[in-house]
Amino acid sequence: MLQLPHQPLQVAAVPSQRLPARDDQAGPWHTEAVCRRDEAGLFFAPSKEPTAARLAREEAAKRVCARCPVMVECREHALLQPEPYGVWGGLTAAERRVVLARRRRREVELKKAASTGPQIAAAG
């Protein structure tokens, strides 16, 4: 992990939970999340975290997300809540805001197209 020489990487204190392997798939998606096992502190910023340390921590968190079997479910959870902090499903809070803005624009465009679509078809 990238660290600045005189500024050690500080990680927020988030309790890590070790979970037993599951034989069934009936439980909630988050029981399979890789972040719950080892690296939970990577996903949330400590107070007054320097920019370089934040970027390094977020990249490390995204690497954990990339190997997670429930990354898509996690991302959708964070987008639907919406989760205002941390890395969820491989996206930072800022990246999730961009995704949500795009989804809202797409919904508006689809509604607009649906309301004008029949009129155009009738005129043609």
N, C-alpha and C positions, 0 to 999 in steps of 0.2 A: 504494500500500500504506500502511496506517495505521502511523504511527510516532510514538512519544512524542517531544516536543521535546528532552529531555535524555538519552534512552536510545535510541541508534540501534539499528535492527533488526540483530541478529547472526544470521547463517545458518551452519549447520554446514558444514564443509568436506567435501562429497561430490563426488567427481569426476564431471564431466558428460561424457557421451559423445555425439558426433554420429554418427548412423547413416545410411547411405545408404537411399534409398527401396527398398522391396522389391517385386519383381514377382510373387513367389509367396507363398502363404499357408502354406507347409510349416514355417516356423520357429516357435520358441516365441512365445507371446503377448507376452512382455515386449519383444521387438524392436520392436514397434509402439507402445510406451508413450511418451506425450508427455513424461513426466518425465525420460526418459533423454536427451532432446535438449538441453534448456535450463535447466530449473529444479530440478534434483535437490536442491539445498541447501534448498529450501522444505519438504521432506518429513520432515526429522528435526531434532529440537531440539538446539540447542547447550546446553552445560552452563550451569546457573544462568540460564536464559532467564526474564525477567520475564513475568508472566501476560499482560499486555496485548500484549507482543511475540509470545508464543506463539499467542495467539488470532488476531492479525493474520496471522501466518505460516501457521497452519492454514487460515484462510479463503482465503488466496492459493493454497495448495496444492490446496484443494478446487475452486477455479476452474479450475486446470489439469486436474484430474481430470475435471471436467464436460465438457471438450472432447476427452477421450481416447477413442480408438476401442476400447480394450481395458479400460475401467474395470471392467466386470463380471468379467472374467477375473482382473484384479488383485485385486479385492475378495475373490473366492472363494479365491484363492491365500492371501491374508492371513488369511482365516478358517480355512482348512484347516491352515495351518502350525502353530499360529497365530503371526503376526508380533506381537511384543510392543511394538514401537516404531514411530513414524512414522505418516504419512498414507498409506494404501493404498486404492485404489479409492474415494476420496472419503470415507473414514471414518478418524477418529482411533483410536488404540489403545483409548481409553475407549468410543467408540461401537462398536468391534468386540466388546468384552467384553459389551456389552448385547445385540448381535445373537446372539452365541454363547450367552448365558444364555437368550434367548428360544427359540433352536433346541433347546437341551437340554430346556427345559420342554415344548416341543411334542412332542419325541420321547417323553418320559415319558408325556405325556397320550395320545399315539397308542398306545403299548404298553399302557397301562392300558385304553384303550377296546377294543383288540384282544383283550385277555385276558378282559374282561367282556362283550364284545359277543355272542358265541355263547350265553352263558348267558342273557342277557336275551331274545334272540330265541327260545330254546327255551321259556322260561317264558311267552311271550306267545302 
